[in-house]
Amino acid sequence: MRDMSVDRVHAALPDPPLQSEEENREEEKAFGNAFAELESVDLPLGTTLRSIYDDQPNAHKRFMEKLDARIRNHDREIEKMCNFHHQGFVDAITELLKVRADAEKLMGQVTDTNRRLQEAGREVTAQTEEVIRCRIQQRNMATTVEKLQLCIPVLEMYSKLKEQLESKRYYAALKTMEQLEKVYIPRVSHYRFCQIMAENLPRLREEIKEISMSDLKDFLESIRKHSDKVGETAMRQAQQHRTFNSAVAKQASTGHYTKPMYSLNGRTHTHNGLMIEEDSGEEEEADEEVLTAQDLVDFSPVYRCLHIYTVLGDRETFENYYRKQRKKQARLVLQPQANMHETVEGYRRYFNQIVGFFVVEDHILHATQGLVTRAFTDELWNMALSKIIAVLRTHSSYCEDPDLVLELKNLIVIFADTLQGYGFPVNRLFDLLFEVRDQYNETLLKKWALVFREIFELDNYSPIPVETEEEYKHVVSRFPFHDTEIEKQQDFPKKLPMSQSVPQIYTQVKEFIYASLKFSESLHRSSTEIDDMLRKSTNLLLTRTLSSCLQNLIKKPHIGLTELVQIIINTTHLEQACRYLEEFITNITNVSPETVHTTRLYGLSTFKDARHAAEGEIYTKLNQKIDEFIQLADYEWGMAESDGRASGYLMDLINFLRSTFQVFTHLPGKVAQTACMSACKHLSTSLMQMLLDTELKQISMGAIQQFNLDVIQCELFASSEPVPGFQGDTLQLAFIDLRQLLDLFMVWDWSTYLADYGQPTSKYLRVNPATALALLEKMKDTSKKNNIFSQFRKNDRDKQKLIETVVKQLRSLVNGMSS
């Protein structure tokens, strides 16, 4: 077929053109390359054929010729090769035919041998397979044991973890988790159950955090409820310690020492750093009573939660939460009840809760490392202290009972001593006590004001009668009374000049001093400061409370002249007793009154002011009584002649004054004289006003004569010396104006009056022209009333003319005075 294809190629090609020798060489070279490419099976034929046909015209014909020649050359070589190997091929075929028979025979033998071998080894094979299977099982068992030995510790630790969680040993559980994660689980981490364990551990950690936080919340709620009990125990132990110290201080001869204070946080507080020994019985009893904070409160939830959060690396979150919650609880604890001021139990519960809160915080501060810091507790205390002071300042102002205020003060002192024992500064609390002291003094003053009022209301305002010497000694023991004349009297009964209220007032002032002294106890103040406080509070009692009660008593309408006289006597004796009150305070405080800064009692001025007020009230009431008698006067101003005797109202008035001034014998001389002079002057003025009353239009000479009789009685009363001590006719001078005026009208001595007017030696020097003119005009009107008949009597006409002339002259004098 190859020859046929070559022939077809030759037939299709045109005849080649003639070429030169050089061209032939190049053509030979090109064809050689083409043959080489054609004989290579890898190259495509199309490109080679195209290069042959496209090179020169008629090249394909020459190429075909060359191709034929090359083919013939190859055929000759193939023929030579076949001829050389043909005999060997024939020999090999012959040998192969011979071997086939032997091979078939051998194949039969091998097959038979294989059959017999298979039959013989079938049992061995079965046993061998059993051995292999056992060996595999043994290897698997060893591997399993080895792996189980790695897994069992993991399972044991996980089981231990579960037990710890069930028994709420969360801190130990976290340590077990840490060992599982870092030691055990990595050894067998490729097992699925370990992967499940590893996945559960974070969830368990979160559960532990939640459980521990829940326990902490329960603890915080529990401690809020138990703070009252913790504080009560701490304050009771502080009070016992303070009482013990007070007892020890009285035994100065045995030295200065104190007993351990109290130990609510596991730390023993001592005073001055010294310890003492007591009787064994007392020591055992004290040991039984000493309770620590751990005895009252279980702090394990706090420690547990702190450790858990520390292990989990979240301690800061726990610390912030704890502090935030405690701040909230502090604000709740510091919020008082609305009616706290009504009873001491309200204050005690308030203080117990606060002390309990800070005792717990102090314990947490020392039992944990950094959960709370000193700066945090100081911040809480400063906030609490400001709130406490504001609360106490507000609620103490509502207290009206001094006993309640005193108990509040004692609670504040114990509260301050308790917290001071735990290292909290309490100076501001002691400063607050000075404000509470002022409130206490105010309540005392109000209480004693009621006491004084009751004493004054129950007093009979009469001298104290003493029937026996025992009664006399009893009165003198209550009040420092000394009177030489009364003491000289051997016989009983006697009468002491003061009334029953005087020893009662004196006793109550001493009781007030004792009550005021109670507040000064345990304030850590010097004797000088206590003495100063006592004197100042006593001064307030005397100058404000007692003085106010006396002033109100004096102004009461039912207090008469007799009572006022007794009040003056009482205040005199109380004034004299003030120096004994000074000595009383000095004996209490042991502070000499000669000390530079010692405050003096102002009782002297108090009683003097009260006495002056009583004196003024005596003058006022005496004048009011005179006015009442004057209002009873019923003169017939147009009467022709007098009755020849004084008016009845005036005689009654004089008798009243006489009996009244007899009561004044116990008063100091000047008081009685002043009262008598005041009464006479007021009587004289009232009588003069009666004559000059504008509503009185007419006065007859007979009325003047009757009026003159009344004035004569007044002058006789004044000259009778109703109160001893007046010199000469001093008391009569109170009526001199009336006397000269009446004499002028009775004598009708106008010529002398007008002639001597303005002269120092004038007989009618005290008669004012205006007064004389007013009275004369009233008499002139009386003359006009009777002018119908008087015109027929020459004397009456002359008298009328004289009156008119005198009136003109008096008017000129009055006008001259006004100009």
Secondary structure, DSSP 8 states (H G I E B T S, - for coil): -HHHHHHHHHHHS-------HHHHHHHHHHHHHHHHHHH-SSS-HHHHHHHHHTTSTTHHHHHHHHHHHHHHHHHHHHHHHHHHHHHHHHHHHHHHHHHHHHHHHHHHHHHHHHHHHHHHHHHHHHHHHHHHHHHHHHHHHHHHHHHHHHHHHHHHHHHHHHHHHHTT-HHHHHHHHHHIIIIIGGGGTTSHHHHHHHHHHHHHHHHHHHHHHHHHHHHHHHHHHHHHHHHHHHHHHHHHHHHHHHHHHH-GGG-S-------SSS----STT------HHHHHHHHHH---HHHH---HHHHHHHHHHHHTT-HHHHHHHHHHHHHHHHHHHT---TTGGG-HHHHHHHHHHHHHHHHHHHHHHHHSSSSS-HHHHHHHHHHHHHHHHHHHHHHHTT---HHHHHHHHHHHHHHHHHHHHTT---HHHHHHHHHHHHHHHHHHHHHHHHHHHHHHHH---S-EEE-SHHHHHHHHHHS----HHHHH--SS-EEESS-THHHHHHHHHHHHHHHHHHHHTTS---HHHHHHHHHHHHHHIIIIIIHHHHHHHHH-TT--HHHHHHHHHHHHHHHHTHHHHHHHHHHHH---TTSTT-----HHHHHHHHHHHHHHHHHHHHHHHHHHHHHT----TT-SS--SS--HHHHHHHHHHHHHHHHGGGS-HHHHHHHHHHHHHHHHHHHHHHHT-TT-----HHHHHHHHHHHHHHHHHHHT-SSTT--TTTTGGGGHHHHHHHHHHHHT-HHHHHHHTT-TT-TTTT--HHHHHHHHHHHHHHHHHTHHHHTT-HHHHHHHHHHHHHHHHHHHHHHHHH-
